[in-house]
Amino acid sequence: MSENWSKDWHQPAKPPSGISGNGSTDFGSTDFGSSGYGNGGYDATRDMTVHAPGGSFGTPGGSDQGAWPSQPSGRGGGYGGGVGGPRWRRWVRPRRLLLIFGTLIVVLALVGTFLYFNVNSKLNRADVLTAYSGRPAPTTGTNWLITGSDSRGNLTRDQENEFALGHDIGGGRSDTIMVLHMPANGNPPVLVSIPRDSYVPIPGYGMNKLNAAYSFGGPKLLAQVVQNVTGLYINHYLGIGLGGLVDSVNSVGGVHVCLPSAMKDPLAGLNLPKGCQDLNGGQVLGFVRTRHFPLGDLQREQDQRLLLSALLKKMTSTGTLFNPFAIIPAAYSTAGTLDVDSGTQLLDLYSVGEALKNPLSTSVPFGYFENTNVGSVIRWDHAKATQLFADLAADKPVPASLLTSTSMQGTA
């Protein structure tokens, strides 16, 4: 190279030996003419000249390895890819990635918010919990009254036949009555079954079975009676009918249970083998309805508590909550079948689901059976029942002596 590089660099270079200046070249079988250099040959003058953009020497995307042989001029030439380099590099720039992820988060938040309020609006709300003379004062923690009625809503006549429910059942009865206490001090939640045949005073109707209150005045009167006899202030109400139970179970793909022995009850349309299995909505309905046990309703209450916990565990499981193809149909299907008080929101129901995953569970302490003018009824052990509800009202741990076992049994 000349000592005066600044003067000589732009001068046309001499072709390497063996290359003629007439535009033709012969390196054996190599033909530079086929590579797009000049008009079929090597043009040293052109190839030592700066090309822009994307030229061969000292230009964006060009080569600084010398001018011979050059890449074809034009956008994107040269070794470095230049302005037209690999497109994927532009998509992985941090600022662009942040913009993409930020946009995605905003979209998901908007969709989630829309779904939440849409599903929330489908809950069937009513003024179930109202003020009345003699209502207990608010107690510590949160108390839910949970009921399951024998309402046939959402069930067709063919389904009533399939599930052995009978037809033209007038009025309404509450087959399941539970109180869920959610402590405010971090203690475990407690789920208490109240036998539907409990002999209690019903305002305006005298002494009767507890579920008669539902027949006489719906959930509003039932809530009043439960508050009167337990001394607990009920903060929220949740009710579901038979048809709603079937829809809820089917919407989450069934509920897994393990039976220690077979359960058969033609009157409830139930025929389940021993062992672990997934129950569909119809099978669950028979499972919670059967009373074909030596202890009748007392065993059925245990089954209902276990089933309720299993169902809500499934509905609030990671596999359901983070699967839009599972949670969205389940939410829409279930929300329309639930009856709640006017102050309950969808987020409150989620907290119930979490509380019912592993609660302490029991029944109101049993005293004895008694025959009355309204049939066979259950009398509580009032001393123990009073202690149980007093401990719940004060958010105290429930003594083990007041917690009855919760386990499944085969039908007799």
C-alpha positions in Angstrom: 0.0 0.0 0.0 1.3 3.5 -0.8 2.8 5.5 2.1 0.3 8.2 1.3 -2.7 6.1 2.0 -5.1 9.1 1.9 -4.2 9.6 -1.7 -3.9 6.1 -3.0 -6.8 4.2 -1.3 -9.4 5.3 -3.8 -7.3 4.6 -6.9 -8.3 1.6 -8.9 -6.4 -1.4 -7.8 -4.6 -3.6 -10.2 -6.3 -6.8 -10.9 -4.5 -9.8 -9.4 -2.4 -11.7 -11.7 -4.4 -13.9 -13.9 -7.2 -11.5 -14.1 -7.6 -9.6 -17.3 -9.0 -6.2 -17.5 -11.4 -6.9 -20.3 -14.1 -8.0 -18.0 -13.4 -11.7 -18.2 -11.6 -14.0 -15.8 -10.7 -17.6 -15.6 -9.9 -19.4 -12.3 -10.4 -22.8 -13.7 -14.1 -23.4 -13.4 -14.7 -20.1 -11.5 -16.5 -17.5 -13.4 -16.8 -14.2 -11.6 -19.2 -13.1 -14.3 -21.8 -15.4 -12.9 -21.5 -13.8 -9.5 -22.9 -10.5 -10.6 -19.7 -8.5 -10.8 -19.7 -5.9 -13.5 -21.0 -7.0 -16.8 -19.9 -10.6 -16.4 -16.4 -9.8 -15.1 -14.4 -8.2 -12.4 -14.5 -4.4 -12.2 -11.8 -3.3 -9.8 -12.7 0.4 -10.1 -16.2 -0.3 -9.0 -15.3 -2.7 -6.3 -12.9 -0.2 -4.7 -15.5 2.5 -4.6 -17.6 3.1 -1.6 -21.1 1.8 -2.1 -24.0 3.1 0.0 -26.0 1.9 1.6 -24.7 -1.6 2.3 -21.6 -1.2 0.2 -18.5 -3.2 0.4 -15.9 -1.0 2.1 -16.4 1.1 5.2 -20.1 1.3 4.7 -23.0 0.1 7.0 -23.2 -3.6 6.5 -20.1 -3.7 4.4 -16.8 -5.5 4.9 -13.7 -3.9 6.3 -11.7 -6.9 5.2 -10.6 -5.2 2.0 -12.2 -4.5 -1.3 -11.5 -7.7 -3.1 -13.7 -9.5 -3.9 -16.7 -7.3 -3.0 -20.2 -8.2 -2.1 -22.9 -7.0 -4.5 -23.8 -3.5 -3.7 -27.2 -2.7 -2.3 -29.2 -2.7 0.9 -28.3 -5.5 3.3 -25.0 -6.5 1.6 -21.7 -7.3 3.3 -20.7 -9.5 6.1 -22.6 -7.8 8.9 -26.1 -8.0 7.5 -26.2 -4.2 7.6 -29.5 -2.4 7.8 -31.3 -5.4 6.6 -29.8 -7.8 9.1 -31.7 -10.8 10.6 -35.2 -9.5 11.5 -35.5 -11.5 14.7 -32.8 -9.4 16.3 -35.1 -6.4 16.2 -37.8 -8.3 18.0 -35.7 -9.3 21.0 -34.6 -5.8 21.9 -35.4 -5.2 25.6 -37.6 -2.1 25.0 -39.6 -4.0 22.4 -40.0 -7.0 24.7 -41.2 -4.8 27.6 -43.7 -3.2 25.3 -45.0 -6.6 24.2 -45.3 -8.0 27.7 -46.8 -4.9 29.0 -49.5 -4.9 26.3 -50.2 -8.6 27.0 -50.6 -7.9 30.8 -53.0 -5.0 30.1 -55.1 -7.2 27.7 -55.2 -10.1 30.2 -56.2 -7.7 33.0 -59.0 -6.2 30.9 -60.3 -9.6 29.9 -60.1 -10.9 33.5 -61.9 -7.9 34.8 -64.6 -8.3 32.2 -65.1 -12.0 33.0 -65.1 -11.4 36.8 -67.9 -8.7 36.7 -69.8 -10.7 34.1 -69.8 -13.9 36.2 -70.4 -11.9 39.3 -73.6 -10.4 37.8 -75.0 -13.9 37.2 -75.2 -14.8 40.9 -78.8 -14.9 42.1 -79.0 -12.3 44.9 -81.8 -11.8 47.4 -82.3 -10.0 50.7 -81.9 -13.1 52.8 -80.1 -11.6 55.8 -82.2 -8.8 57.2 -82.5 -7.1 60.5 -85.1 -8.3 63.0 -85.8 -8.0 66.6 -83.6 -10.3 68.7 -81.0 -10.9 66.0 -77.6 -11.7 67.5 -75.0 -9.0 67.5 -72.1 -9.4 65.0 -69.5 -11.9 66.3 -65.8 -12.3 65.6 -64.9 -13.8 62.3 -67.2 -14.5 59.3 -70.1 -17.0 59.4 -71.7 -18.5 56.3 -75.0 -20.3 56.1 -74.7 -22.9 53.4 -77.8 -24.8 52.2 -78.7 -27.3 49.6 -82.4 -27.4 48.7 -84.4 -30.1 46.8 -85.2 -27.6 44.1 -85.4 -29.2 40.7 -84.5 -26.1 38.8 -82.4 -26.6 35.6 -83.4 -30.3 35.5 -85.5 -31.7 32.7 -88.2 -34.3 33.3 -86.0 -37.0 31.8 -83.3 -36.0 34.3 -85.7 -36.3 37.1 -86.5 -39.8 36.0 -82.8 -40.6 35.6 -81.9 -39.4 39.0 -85.0 -40.9 40.7 -86.2 -37.5 41.9 -89.9 -37.9 41.3 -92.1 -35.2 39.7 -94.3 -32.2 40.6 -92.6 -31.7 44.0 -94.2 -28.6 45.4 -92.7 -26.1 47.7 -89.1 -26.3 48.8 -87.1 -28.1 51.4 -83.5 -27.7 52.6 -81.8 -31.1 52.6 -78.4 -29.7 53.6 -77.8 -27.1 56.3 -74.3 -26.1 57.3 -72.6 -23.2 59.1 -69.0 -22.3 58.0 -67.1 -20.3 60.5 -64.0 -18.4 59.1 -62.0 -17.1 62.0 -60.4 -13.7 61.9 -57.3 -14.8 64.0 -55.8 -17.4 61.7 -57.4 -20.5 63.3 -58.6 -23.2 61.0 -62.1 -22.8 59.5 -64.8 -24.9 61.1 -67.7 -26.5 59.1 -70.7 -27.5 61.2 -73.6 -29.6 59.9 -77.0 -28.9 61.5 -79.3 -31.8 61.1 -82.4 -30.9 59.1 -84.6 -32.8 61.6 -83.3 -30.7 64.5 -86.3 -29.8 66.7 -86.3 -26.0 67.0 -88.7 -23.1 67.5 -89.7 -21.4 64.3 -91.2 -17.8 64.7 -94.9 -17.9 63.9 -95.0 -21.7 63.5 -94.0 -23.2 66.9 -91.7 -26.1 67.4 -90.8 -28.0 64.2 -88.0 -29.5 62.2 -85.4 -27.0 61.1 -85.9 -27.6 57.4 -89.6 -26.7 57.8 -88.4 -23.1 58.2 -87.2 -23.2 54.6 -90.6 -24.5 53.4 -92.5 -21.9 55.4 -90.4 -18.8 54.6 -87.5 -19.8 52.3 -83.9 -19.0 53.1 -84.8 -15.8 54.9 -86.7 -17.5 57.6 -84.2 -20.4 57.7 -81.4 -17.9 58.3 -83.4 -16.2 61.1 -84.0 -19.6 62.9 -80.3 -20.6 62.5 -79.1 -17.4 64.0 -81.6 -17.7 66.9 -80.7 -21.2 67.9 -76.9 -20.9 67.4 -76.4 -17.4 68.7 -74.2 -16.7 65.7 -74.5 -13.7 63.5 -74.7 -14.9 59.9 -72.7 -12.7 57.6 -73.4 -14.4 54.3 -75.7 -16.9 52.7 -75.0 -19.5 49.9 -77.6 -21.9 48.6 -77.7 -24.4 45.7 -80.4 -26.6 44.4 -80.2 -30.2 43.1 -80.0 -29.0 39.5 -77.3 -26.5 40.3 -75.3 -29.3 42.0 -75.4 -31.5 38.9 -74.3 -28.6 36.7 -71.5 -27.6 39.0 -70.0 -31.1 39.2 -70.3 -31.7 35.5 -68.7 -28.3 34.6 -65.5 -29.2 36.4 -65.3 -32.7 34.9 -66.6 -34.6 38.0 -65.4 -35.1 41.6 -62.9 -37.7 42.8 -64.0 -39.8 45.8 -62.7 -43.0 47.4 -65.4 -45.2 48.8 -64.4 -47.7 51.5 -67.3 -50.0 50.4 -70.0 -50.0 47.8 -73.0 -47.7 48.0 -76.3 -48.8 46.6 -79.7 -47.1 47.1 -82.4 -47.5 44.4 -84.5 -44.8 46.0 -81.7 -42.3 45.4 -80.7 -43.8 42.0 -77.3 -44.7 43.5 -75.1 -47.7 42.6 -71.4 -47.1 43.2 -68.7 -49.7 43.5 -66.0 -49.7 46.2 -62.8 -47.8 45.5 -61.6 -44.5 44.1 -63.5 -43.1 41.2 -64.7 -39.9 39.5 -68.4 -39.1 40.1 -70.4 -37.2 37.5 -73.2 -34.8 38.5 -75.9 -37.5 38.6 -73.9 -39.8 40.7 -73.0 -37.0 43.2 -76.7 -36.2 43.5 -77.4 -39.7 44.6 -74.4 -39.7 46.9 -75.6 -36.7 48.9 -79.2 -37.7 48.9 -79.0 -41.3 50.2 -80.0 -41.9 53.8 -79.7 -45.6 53.7 -77.4 -45.8 56.7 -77.8 -47.1 60.2 -77.6 -43.5 61.5 -79.6 -42.0 58.6 -79.1 -38.3 58.3 -76.1 -38.2 60.6 -74.0 -40.2 58.2 -75.4 -38.3 55.2 -74.2 -35.0 56.8 -70.7 -36.4 56.8 -70.9 -37.4 53.2 -72.3 -33.9 52.3 -69.4 -32.2 54.0 -66.8 -34.4 52.3 -68.5 -33.9 48.9 -68.7 -30.1 49.3 -65.0 -29.9 50.2 -64.0 -32.2 47.3 -66.1 -30.1 44.8 -64.7 -26.8 46.0 -61.1 -28.2 46.0 -61.6 -29.1 42.3 -63.1 -25.8 41.4 -60.3 -23.8 43.1 -57.4 -26.1 42.0 -54.6 -24.8 39.9 -55.6 -27.1 37.0 -59.0 -25.5 36.9 -58.2 -21.9 37.8 -55.4 -21.5 35.3 -57.1 -23.4 32.5 -59.4 -21.0 30.6 -61.2 -23.9 28.9 -62.1 -25.3 32.4 -62.6 -22.3 34.7 -64.7 -20.1 32.3 -67.4 -22.8 31.6 -67.3 -23.8 35.2 -67.7 -20.2 36.5 -70.6 -19.4 34.1 -72.3 -22.7 34.7 -72.1 -22.5 38.5 -72.7 -18.8 39.1 -76.2 -18.9 37.6 -77.3 -21.7 39.9 -76.1 -20.1 43.2 -78.4 -18.2 45.5 -76.6 -15.6 47.7 -77.4 -12.7 50.0 -77.3 -9.2 48.5 -73.9 -8.5 49.9 -72.0 -11.5 48.5 -69.5 -11.0 45.7 -67.7 -13.6 43.5 -64.5 -13.0 45.4 -66.3 -13.9 48.7 -67.2 -17.3 47.2 -63.6 -17.9 46.3 -62.6 -17.4 49.9 -65.3 -20.0 50.9 -63.7 -22.4 48.4 -60.3 -21.9 50.0 -61.7 -22.3 53.5 -63.5 -25.5 52.6 -60.4 -27.3 51.2 -59.4 -28.6 54.6 -61.7 -27.3 57.4 -62.3 -28.8 60.8 -65.7 -30.4 60.5 -68.3 -31.6 62.9 -72.1 -31.9 63.5 -74.1 -30.2 66.2 -73.6 -32.4 69.3 -76.3 -35.1 69.1 -78.6 -35.7 72.1 -81.3 -38.2 71.2 -84.2 -39.0 68.8 -87.7 -38.1 69.8 -91.1 -38.8 68.2 -93.3 -35.8 68.0 -96.4 -34.6 66.2 -94.2 -33.6 63.3 -92.5 -36.9 63.2 -89.1 -38.2 64.4 -86.9 -35.4 65.3 -83.3 -34.8 66.7 -82.7 -33.2 70.0 -79.3 -31.6 70.5 -77.0 -32.0 73.4 -77.7 -28.5 74.4 -74.8 -28.1 76.9 -72.2 -29.1 74.2 -74.0 -27.3 71.4 -74.0 -24.1 73.5 -70.2 -24.4 74.1 -69.5 -25.2 70.4 -71.3 -22.1 69.2 -69.9 -19.9 72.0 -66.4 -20.9 71.0 -67.1 -20.1 67.4 -68.6 -16.7 68.2 -65.4 -15.8 70.2 -63.0 -17.2 67.6 -61.7 -19.8 70.1 -60.3 -23.1 69.0 -63.0 -25.8 69.2 -62.2 -28.6 71.7 -61.5 -31.9 70.2 -64.3 -33.4 72.3 -66.8 -31.3 70.2 -65.4 -32.4 66.8 -67.0 -35.5 65.4 -65.3 -37.7 62.8 -66.0 -37.1 59.1 -65.7 -40.2 57.1 -67.5 -42.1 54.3 -69.4 -45.3 54.9 -71.0 -47.8 52.6 -74.8 -48.1 52.6 -76.3 -50.8 54.6 
